[in-house]
Amino acid sequence: MKFKSVFDIIGPVMIGPSSSHTAGAARIGRLARELFGRQPKWAKIHLYGSFAETYKGHGTDVAIIGGLLDYDTFDERIKTSFEEAERVGLEFEFIPEDAHADHPNTAKLVIGDDEGVMEITGISIGGGKIEMTEINGFPLRLTGQHPAILVLHEDRPGSIAKVATSLADYDINIGRMEVSRKAVGEMALMVIEMDSDVDEKIMLEISALPHITQVTRIVD
């Protein structure tokens, strides 16, 4: 993503009244789309805390839909994202929740199409910055501010080392890595933020490693 701090989104490069409720919301929607890998056909958006209380007045709703349509924070089309969603066939529903969330600006997006469904939770932490905190039941911390890959794999000895070695072979430096799993020996998720992007050749090499199920790239 192009803009990384509050100083990058002040004024004309941000659509809407609030960096947390508008710019952050747009980034949550856009990163969710990137993780899904394509334009979803439908979205159910659960809002918590202050997102649930003020989402209409602060433009959180149009911003999230704009993000799902791949609009950046400064894109004027955010204002008319509902109309564009209808034009491209994106059906959506906003569901304000009363339940407590760990962060006051929390959105859980359930998005899908004929090929699959993804559930992802994101928080807007201020100044237009965000973190994705869960994807399909796996906890994670992903900001979208650095090139990253998400590697879904079987929880087997050596899987992490093989992925790290593949990156090292191409002189890719790992800035941060975390691994989560639902249970011992089942599926696990690596989140790897890097100092530089990986190309399609590296993606294919990692995908071909033993016990790797899926590799998703997040471009800075």
N, C-alpha and C positions, 0 to 999 in steps of 0.2 A: 504494500500500500504506500502511496506517495507521501502522505503527511503523517508525522509521528508524534507531534507534541501540540500543546495548546497554542503555541505561537504560530503553528502552521495552519490553524483552522479559525483564527480570528477574522472577522469581517467578511469580505466578499467570497472567500474560499469555503465558507460554511453556509449551508442552507438551513434556516431554522433558528429559533431563539436560544437554544441551550446546547453547549458542547457535550454535556453528559446525556441529555435526553434526546437530542437530535443527531449530532455528529456521531456520538458513540453508538446510538441505535442503528444508524446506517451502516456503520462498520461491522456490527454484529450480524446484520442481515447479509452483508456482502461476503464476509468470511464464511458464514454458514453455506452460502451458495458455492463458494470455492471448495469447501470441504466436500459438499455433495457432488461436485464435479460437473454440474450442468444446471440448466434452468428447471426448477421444480414446477410441477403442475398444480400443486396445492400446498398450503401451509396453515398449520394451526399454531398460533402464537400465544403462549401463556405469559402474562406479565405479572410481576410481583413488586411489592413495595411501592416506591414513588412512581415507578413505571406504570403500575396499575392505576394509580390515583390521577396521574396527569398526562397520560399518553396522548389524549386527543388535543389538549391545549398546547402541549409542547412539541407536537409533531412527531412523537415517537412512532406512531402508527405508519404515517407516510414514509418516514425514514427507513424503518425496517423493510417495508415493501420495496422501497427504492433500492436498498441494498441487495435484496433478493433478485432484483432486476439488473444487478451489476452496476448501479449508479454509485459514484464516489460522493464524498461529503459535500462537495461544491457543485454538484450537478443540479442545474435548475429544474430538471425533470422530476426531482424528488417531490416537488410541490404537486405534481399531477400523476404521481406513481400509481394511485388507485385506478385511474383511467387507463394507464398503460398496461397495468396488470390485467384488466378486463380484456384489453385488445389482444394480448398474447395468450390469454387463456389460463392465467394464474389465479386460482381461487384461493381465498384466504379468510381466516376468522381470527379475531382477537378475543382472548379469554382472560379478563382480569381475575386474579386469584387473591383470596384472603389469606392463604397460608403464609407463614413466615419463611423468608429466604435469608440466607447468610449475608447477602448484600442487598441494599435497598433498590438498586437499579439492575434488576435481573429479568432476563427474558429466556424462556425455553421455547425453542422452535422445533416443531415436528413437521418436517417437509418430505415430500415424496412425489413419485410419479409411477408409471406402469412398471418400472424396473426395480424400484426399491424405496425404502423409507429410512430417514435419518433423524435422530433426536439429538439436539445439541443445546447446551445451556451457555449463555454468555452474560457477562456483567460489564456495565459501563463504569469505569473507575474514576472518571473525571478528566477534563481537558481533552475530550475526544478519544481517550485511550480506553481499550477494552481488554478483557481476557475471556477466552473460552474456557469453561471450567469442567465440562463433561460432554462426552460424545458417545452415544449408544451405550450408556451405562459405565463407560470408562472415565474415571477422573483424569483431568489433564490441566495444564496451564499453558495456553497458547495465546500470544498477543497479536500475531500477524505483522509484527514490526521487523521480523527477520525472516530470511528464507528458511523453510522448514520442510521436513517430511514426516508423515505419520505412517508408521509401519505396523499393520495388524499381523500378528504371527501366533503360532502355537508356542506355548510356554515350554521350551525345550532348552537344555544346556547348549551353549554356544551360539544361539541365535543372535544375541546382542553383539557378541564379539565379531561375528561374520559381517554384520551390517556396518559396524564401526571400521572394520578392516577394508571393506569396499570403499568407503568414503576416504579413508586415509590413502588408499592406492591412487586416488585422483587428487590428492593434496587438498581435500576438503576438510577444513577445521571445524570441529563441533564446538559450538558456544555453550549449549546446554542440552542435556538429555534427561528424560524421565521415562520410567516404565511403570505401567499399571497393569494389573491382571485381576480377573474376577475370582479365580480360584487356582490353586496349584495344578499345573499340568494342563490347564485349559487355554483359552485365548488370552493374549496379552497385547498391549499397545505401547509402542515406542513413539515418543515425541522428541524429535531431534531438531534443534535450531542450529543453524550453521552460519559461518561468516560469508559464504557465497552460495549461489544457487547451484543446483544439480541439473544436468541436461538429461535428455531422454535416454541416452546410452547408459548412464549410471542408474536411472530408474529401472530400466529393463534388467540390468545386472542384479540389482537388489531384489527385484521381483522374482528372479529365477533361483534365489537362494533357497535351501531347504527350509521347510516349515513357514515360509512367508506366504501370507494369504492375500494381502493387498497393500499397495504403497500409494500414498497420496502426497502430492507436492503442493506446497504453499509458496508462491512467488512473492518476494518483497515488493 
